[in-house]
Amino acid sequence: MSQNFMEALFQGPKDVVMAQKIVKVAVYVSLFIAIFTASFAIAGLYQTSSDTTWQYIMDPWSLFDVFLMLIFTYFLYKRKLWASICIVVHQVLNLVIIYLDLGRFPGAIAMFKLILFISAIRAIRLINQDVKNHNVENA
């Protein structure tokens, strides 16, 4: 019985094919986050806002955040477990900082991203175990 994508996100992937799909989606979402953050950070170099939420989103120091996300995304693409763990830690720290700075809880999309990246940890672990098992069998 095959597993659909949402089941794999919440229950963990059961096969390597679904694990690869989860990692692929996590890479795309991470790239989208980096591009979205970079566009607002670059806009923040040229404009300011009186609204605190927009001022927070358009912070030029977010370019450092974009740089970290791109490094983690590259190694997530290469199926490195440490990179997926770093992305989860990075996202949790971002959510905490947003809560402390803006005084409100992040939305459902932020929680979905966090669940996706946690699922990517489990997916990469499954993929690496499968590769290790095939190497032992072939030796």
Contacts in CASP RR format, 6 or more apart in sequence:
PFRMAT RR
TARGET T0000
AUTHOR 0000-0000-0000
METHOD contacts of the structure
MODEL  1
MSQNFMEALFQGPKDVVMAQKIVKVAVYVSLFIAIFTASFAIAGLYQTSS
DTTWQYIMDPWSLFDVFLMLIFTYFLYKRKLWASICIVVHQVLNLVIIYL
DLGRFPGAIAMFKLILFISAIRAIRLINQDVKNHNVENA
2 15 0 8 1.000
2 18 0 8 1.000
3 11 0 8 1.000
3 13 0 8 1.000
3 14 0 8 1.000
3 15 0 8 1.000
3 18 0 8 1.000
5 18 0 8 1.000
5 21 0 8 1.000
5 22 0 8 1.000
5 25 0 8 1.000
8 14 0 8 1.000
8 18 0 8 1.000
8 19 0 8 1.000
8 21 0 8 1.000
8 22 0 8 1.000
8 119 0 8 1.000
8 123 0 8 1.000
9 22 0 8 1.000
9 115 0 8 1.000
9 116 0 8 1.000
9 119 0 8 1.000
10 115 0 8 1.000
10 119 0 8 1.000
12 119 0 8 1.000
12 122 0 8 1.000
12 123 0 8 1.000
13 19 0 8 1.000
13 22 0 8 1.000
13 119 0 8 1.000
13 122 0 8 1.000
13 123 0 8 1.000
13 126 0 8 1.000
16 126 0 8 1.000
16 127 0 8 1.000
16 130 0 8 1.000
18 123 0 8 1.000
19 122 0 8 1.000
19 123 0 8 1.000
19 124 0 8 1.000
19 126 0 8 1.000
19 127 0 8 1.000
20 123 0 8 1.000
20 127 0 8 1.000
22 116 0 8 1.000
22 119 0 8 1.000
22 120 0 8 1.000
22 123 0 8 1.000
23 76 0 8 1.000
23 77 0 8 1.000
23 79 0 8 1.000
23 120 0 8 1.000
23 123 0 8 1.000
23 124 0 8 1.000
23 127 0 8 1.000
25 116 0 8 1.000
26 76 0 8 1.000
26 84 0 8 1.000
26 87 0 8 1.000
26 116 0 8 1.000
26 117 0 8 1.000
26 119 0 8 1.000
26 120 0 8 1.000
26 123 0 8 1.000
27 73 0 8 1.000
27 76 0 8 1.000
27 77 0 8 1.000
29 113 0 8 1.000
29 116 0 8 1.000
30 69 0 8 1.000
30 72 0 8 1.000
30 73 0 8 1.000
30 76 0 8 1.000
30 87 0 8 1.000
30 117 0 8 1.000
31 70 0 8 1.000
31 73 0 8 1.000
33 69 0 8 1.000
33 113 0 8 1.000
34 66 0 8 1.000
34 69 0 8 1.000
34 70 0 8 1.000
34 73 0 8 1.000
37 62 0 8 1.000
37 65 0 8 1.000
37 66 0 8 1.000
37 69 0 8 1.000
38 62 0 8 1.000
38 63 0 8 1.000
38 66 0 8 1.000
40 57 0 8 1.000
40 58 0 8 1.000
40 62 0 8 1.000
41 58 0 8 1.000
41 59 0 8 1.000
41 60 0 8 1.000
41 61 0 8 1.000
41 62 0 8 1.000
41 63 0 8 1.000
41 65 0 8 1.000
41 66 0 8 1.000
42 60 0 8 1.000
42 63 0 8 1.000
43 58 0 8 1.000
44 58 0 8 1.000
44 59 0 8 1.000
44 60 0 8 1.000
45 60 0 8 1.000
47 58 0 8 1.000
48 55 0 8 1.000
48 58 0 8 1.000
49 55 0 8 1.000
49 58 0 8 1.000
52 102 0 8 1.000
53 102 0 8 1.000
56 98 0 8 1.000
56 101 0 8 1.000
56 102 0 8 1.000
65 94 0 8 1.000
68 90 0 8 1.000
69 87 0 8 1.000
69 90 0 8 1.000
71 83 0 8 1.000
72 83 0 8 1.000
72 86 0 8 1.000
72 87 0 8 1.000
72 90 0 8 1.000
73 83 0 8 1.000
73 87 0 8 1.000
74 83 0 8 1.000
75 82 0 8 1.000
75 83 0 8 1.000
76 83 0 8 1.000
76 84 0 8 1.000
76 87 0 8 1.000
76 120 0 8 1.000
76 124 0 8 1.000
79 124 0 8 1.000
79 127 0 8 1.000
79 128 0 8 1.000
80 124 0 8 1.000
81 121 0 8 1.000
81 124 0 8 1.000
81 125 0 8 1.000
81 128 0 8 1.000
84 117 0 8 1.000
84 120 0 8 1.000
84 121 0 8 1.000
84 124 0 8 1.000
85 121 0 8 1.000
87 117 0 8 1.000
87 120 0 8 1.000
88 114 0 8 1.000
88 117 0 8 1.000
88 118 0 8 1.000
88 121 0 8 1.000
91 110 0 8 1.000
91 113 0 8 1.000
91 114 0 8 1.000
91 117 0 8 1.000
92 114 0 8 1.000
95 106 0 8 1.000
95 110 0 8 1.000
95 114 0 8 1.000
98 106 0 8 1.000
98 110 0 8 1.000
99 105 0 8 1.000
99 106 0 8 1.000
END
